[in-house]
Amino acid sequence: MPRPRKPASPFRYFNSSPEAIRLVVLMYVRFPLSLRNVEDLLFERGIDICHETVRLWWNRFGPLFAGDIRRARVSRMRGFRHWQWHLDEMYVKLNGEMVYLWRAVDHEGEVLESYVARSRDKAAALTFMRKALKRHGSPATITTDGLRSYGAAMDELGCRDRQEIGRWVNNRVENSHLPFRRRERAMLRFRQIKSLHKLASVRPDISLERHLID
């Protein structure tokens, strides 16, 4: 009986080591650095690559690394009984147009999910919450601000009894907006919704806070 084939390595066509590629992607996603900033920092460490190589590796391997981290985290957190989520939305300018970045953060400050939409209505809140619940399971408590779109979406999803609303209780997610604002300034604003979508979906997984690591 023939042996099953091993999955091909995603690094097989690259001369650089997987460790170097991971370092490049981590530096670009985790810290508010531009492509040329990463190029300069790596050159100081003896790694001579072009900033376009940083862009290529980020686009190709960023979602791959984020997916591996997300799967491990979901399996760990689903067994936590008192898992609490904090939901909030922030505005982002995209070529002069206002869009909204919906974000879910847990009680430890770890960003779970991000979603970009052009509105703050019930449809956007429902899409965002369905995406978060499908990926991460169901929390014990969901803390939001007073936006009515959350209540309407939770009524349809049948989890309104877990909603908690308060003036100061949502500071956890509001503070988590700061790193994203620093990234926005480093990139001199976002120009394409595709790049905003990718960064919003990949960064929460790769940018794990150090105090959360055993």
N, C-alpha and C positions, 0 to 999 in steps of 0.2 A: 504494500500500500504506500503510495507516495506521501512524503512528508509535506505538511502544509508550509507554504512559502512564508517567510518572514516579511512583514511590511517594509517597504523600501524606506530608507532613511531620507528625511526631507533635506538633509545637508549633503547629499551625495554628489551634487554638481558644483559644490563650492569648495575652493581651496582653503579657506579659513576654517579654523576649528569651531565646533559647536559652542564651546565656552566663550570664544571671542564674539560670536554672533549674539549669544544671549546677553553678554555684557553691553554690547552696542544698543540692542533693543531696550534693555532695562534702563540705561542711562537716558535715552531719548524720551521714554515714556514716563519714567518715574520722576525725573527732575525737569524744571522749566528751562530746557536748553533748546537752542536752535540746532539745525543740522550741522552748521559750521562750528558751533560750540562743541558738539560731540566730536567732530573731526579734530579740532585743536586739542581737546583733552586726551583723546586716544593717541595722538602723535606724541604727546608728552610721556606717554606710557609705552612707547615703542611700537605702537600699532599704526601703520601708515595706510590709511584708506581715505577715499574721497567722500565728500558729503553726500554725493549721489548714491554711493554705496550704502550709507546710513539710511537713506530714503528707501532704497530697494529692500534692505533687510527688514526695516520696520514694516513695510507694506506686506512683505511675504511671510514673516515669522511672527509678527505681533499677534495676530489672531490665533495662531497655532499655540504660542506660549500661554496666552490668556485662556484658551479653552482647557488646557491641561490643569491650570491653577483653579479654574472655576469648578471643574468636575471634582477635584479633591476637596474643595471647600464646601460644596453643596452636600457631599456625603457626610462631612463632619458636622455641619451645623443643623442638619435636619433632625438630629437626635437631641438637640438642645431644647428643653421644655419652655424656658422663659425667653425665647427669642423675640426681641422687640425691633420693629422697623420704624424708621422716620422717613417720611416722604415730603418732598418739597420740589419746587420748580424755580428756575432762574432764567433770566433773559440773556440771550447771546446775540450779538450783531453779526449777520452774515451778509457781506457785501452791502451794508447799509440797511438791510432788512432785519426786522426783529423776529427771532425764533425763540422757542422755549426749550430748555433742557430739563427734563423731569428726572429726578434722582431718588434712589432708595438707599438708605444707610442703616446699618444695624446699630444695636445699643453700644457696640464697641467702637463705633466710628468708621467701620469698614464699608466702603461703597459697594453695594450689591448689584445695582442695575442703573442704567442710564438710557434715556429715550429722547430723541429730538422730534419736536412737532412745531407746527406753525401756530398753534392755538392752545388755549388753556381750558377747553370745554370738556364736556363729559366724554366725548368720543376719544379724545387724546388721553384722558385719565384712565379710561377703561382699557385702551390698548396697552398703556404703560403697566398697569397693574396686572393684567393678564400675562404679560411677558415676564414680569418679576415672579409671580406666583408659579408659573409653569417651570421656570428655571430653578427656583430656590425653595419651593414648598410653601407651607403656610405658617406664618408667625403667630405668636400668642397675642400680640398687641401691635396695632398700626397707628402711629402718631402722625397727625397732619396739622396743617394750619386751618384757617377757617374757610378755605376755598370750597365752594359748594360742589364743584366737579368731583371732588373725592367722595363726598357722601352719596352722590348720584351713582357713581361707579360702584361703590361698595354695596349699595342697595341691590344692584343688578347681579353682583357677584355673591351676594348672600353673606357678607362678612362685616356688616355695619356694626354688629355688636362688639367687634374688636377695635373699633375706631376710638382714638383718644385725641381730643382737641384741647389745646391750651396755648397761652400767649408765649410762655417761656420754655415749654417742654420740648420744642422742636429746635433748640439751639444746636443740637448735635449735627443735624444735616446742614443747617445754615453755615456752621463753621467749616464744614467739608467743602463748601464752594470755593474757599480761598485758594487751594492748590490749582483748581481749574482756572481761576482768574489769572494766576501767575503764568500758567501755560498759554492762555489766550494772549497775554501781553508779549510773551516770548515769540509767538508766531505772528505778531503784528496783525492780530485779528484773523478770523477764519474767512476764507474766500469761497470754499466749496462745501456744500452740505454733505458730500460724500466723505471728505476728510473729517468733518465734525462728527459725523455718525461713527466713523471708525475709531477716532480717538475716544469718544464718549463710551463706546462699547468695550474697548480693549483696556483703557487705562485703569478702570476700577479693579480689574483682576490682577494686573501686573504691579500696580502701585500699592502693595500691601504694607500697612504700617508696621514698623519694626517691633513695636511693643506687643503685637499680636502673635509673634513667632515664638514658639517654645524654646 
